[in-house]
Amino acid sequence: MKTLLLLRHAKSSWDDSALDDHDRPLNKRGKRDAPRMGQLLVQQDLVPDCILTSTARRARKTAEAVAKACGGVVPLTEMPELYHATAEEIVGVV
């Protein structure tokens, strides 16, 4: 049996209104919380076999922090089609 985990990116910053949505970074809280998400996965024995992430900056940085907190051994794949994907599109990727 396989388990699918869906995680949303950590808290992002709206400080720079000139930035494109795709380029928004994590804010201070997001940078603090992203590794905690990975630590929680480890504690719950839910370390993923792989991580698929949108190419959005905040999603990539969250995924990188989660992977690192999981021991840095989780392969990460960036998928542009996940940015603004619908539920149906996500199912198609999986």
Buried (B, 14 or more C-beta within 10 A) or exposed (E): EEEEEEBEBBBBBEEEEEEEEBEBBBBEEBBEBBBEBBEEBEEEEEBBEEBBBBEBBBBBBBBBBBBBBBEEEBEBEBBEEBBEBEEEEBEEEE
